[in-house]
Amino acid sequence: MFIILVAGFSLDYAQSNQQASVTGTVVDEDGNPIIGANVTILSLDVRYYRQRVSFVKIIKTDSAGRFSTSVDREGAYLIYVTY
C-alpha cells in the first residue's frame, strides 16, 4: 500500500506564547482516507551544524484520514505515517 501525506504547519500569533500546529490528511494512492493511521511527529534541531531528533508525539487519523495537533514551538519537524 502506498500512503500519501498532505500536511500543513501553522502558527497562532494571537497568544503571547506562540502555539504552532501541525495538520494534515493521510490518503492512499486512490485518494481514499486512511482511518486510524499512526502519525509520528519528531522535532529536528539543526543548530550548530548538528542534527538532533526528539520525539514529540504520536496521534491517530480520524474517520476522514485527518490529523491535527499542537506543538510547542515553531521549527522543523519530521512527520511519518505507519498503518
C-alpha positions in Angstrom: 0.0 0.0 0.0 1.3 3.4 -0.9 0.3 6.2 1.5 0.2 9.9 0.7 0.6 12.5 3.5 -0.7 16.0 2.9 0.4 18.2 5.9 0.5 21.8 6.9 2.1 23.8 9.6 0.6 27.0 11.1 1.4 29.4 13.8 -1.0 31.2 16.0 0.5 34.6 16.9 -2.6 35.8 18.8 -1.3 34.3 22.1 1.7 35.7 23.9 3.4 32.2 23.8 3.4 31.2 20.2 1.5 28.0 19.5 2.2 26.1 16.4 0.0 23.4 14.9 0.6 20.5 12.5 -2.4 19.4 10.4 -2.9 17.0 7.5 -4.7 14.2 5.8 -3.4 10.7 5.1 -4.8 9.1 1.9 -4.0 6.0 -0.2 -2.9 6.1 -3.8 -6.6 6.3 -4.9 -7.3 9.3 -2.6 -9.2 7.3 0.0 -8.7 8.4 3.6 -6.6 6.1 5.8 -8.5 5.7 9.1 -6.6 5.0 12.3 -3.1 5.6 10.8 -0.4 6.4 13.3 1.2 9.8 12.7 4.5 10.3 14.5 5.9 13.8 14.9 9.6 14.3 15.6 11.3 17.6 16.2 14.5 18.4 14.2 17.1 20.6 15.8 19.8 21.5 13.2 21.6 24.3 15.1 25.4 24.4 15.3 25.8 22.1 12.3 24.5 19.1 14.3 21.2 17.3 13.7 19.3 16.1 16.8 15.9 14.4 16.6 13.5 14.4 19.5 10.2 12.6 19.9 7.2 14.9 20.1 4.1 12.7 19.9 2.1 10.1 18.1 -1.5 10.7 17.1 -4.1 8.7 15.0 -6.0 9.9 12.0 -9.8 10.3 12.3 -12.6 8.8 10.1 -11.7 11.2 7.2 -7.9 10.5 7.5 -7.3 13.8 9.1 -5.0 14.7 12.0 -4.3 17.9 13.9 -2.2 18.6 16.9 -0.3 21.5 18.6 3.4 21.6 19.0 5.4 23.7 21.5 7.3 25.9 19.1 8.0 26.9 15.5 10.7 24.8 13.9 11.5 21.8 11.7 9.5 18.6 12.2 9.7 15.2 10.7 6.3 13.5 10.2 6.0 9.9 9.3 3.0 7.6 9.0 2.5 3.9 9.7 -0.5 1.8 9.1 
